[in-house]
Amino acid sequence: SFDCSGLTSAAWARGGVSLVRYSGAQYQQTMRIGSNDLQPGDLLFWGPGGSDHVDIYIGGGMVVSASNPSVGVILAPVGYNGPPSGYGRVRA
């Protein structure tokens, strides 16, 4: 089971990219992009400096999310958690 930043770091690790294990630090580690530039694998952040939550964009207006280990991993529409505060592209 995962929390949000654990999921994003584990997913990107499978692709050979190391991400730190905290959403705010992941926000700092990614390149800022606009909502119209989203591609699968990009990260969506909530809260100041991405400190509250992070999801992985999978395309078609959907994200993979893990709010906490008890909820598990879910698929959800981009706006399910309110409007994101920022978008980031992982530098592979």
Backbone hydrogen bonds, N-H to C=O, Kabsch-Sander energy under -0.5 kcal/mol:
donor,donor_aa,acceptor,acceptor_aa,energy
4,C,67,S,-0.5
7,L,3,D,-2.2
8,T,4,C,-2.1
9,S,5,S,-2.3
10,A,6,G,-2.2
11,A,7,L,-2.7
12,W,8,T,-2.2
13,A,9,S,-1.9
14,R,10,A,-1.6
15,G,11,A,-0.7
15,G,12,W,-0.6
16,G,13,A,-1.9
17,V,12,W,-2.6
19,L,17,V,-0.6
26,Q,22,Y,-2.5
27,Y,23,S,-2.2
28,Q,24,G,-1.5
29,Q,25,A,-1.6
30,T,26,Q,-1.0
30,T,27,Y,-0.6
31,M,89,R,-2.7
33,I,87,Y,-1.6
37,D,34,G,-1.6
38,L,35,S,-0.9
41,G,57,Y,-3.4
42,D,39,Q,-2.4
43,L,88,G,-3.0
44,L,55,D,-2.1
45,F,86,G,-2.9
46,W,53,H,-2.3
50,G,47,G,-2.3
51,S,48,P,-1.5
52,D,46,W,-2.2
53,H,46,W,-1.5
55,D,44,L,-2.2
56,I,64,V,-2.2
57,Y,42,D,-3.2
57,Y,55,D,-0.5
58,I,62,M,-2.6
59,G,62,M,-0.9
62,M,59,G,-1.5
63,V,76,A,-3.1
64,V,56,I,-2.6
65,S,74,I,-2.7
71,V,68,N,-1.0
72,G,68,N,-1.8
74,I,65,S,-3.0
76,A,63,V,-2.2
78,V,61,G,-2.5
80,Y,77,P,-2.1
81,N,78,V,-0.6
82,G,79,G,-1.9
85,S,45,F,-2.6
86,G,45,F,-1.4
88,G,43,L,-3.0
89,R,31,M,-2.6
90,V,88,G,-0.5
92,A,90,V,-1.1
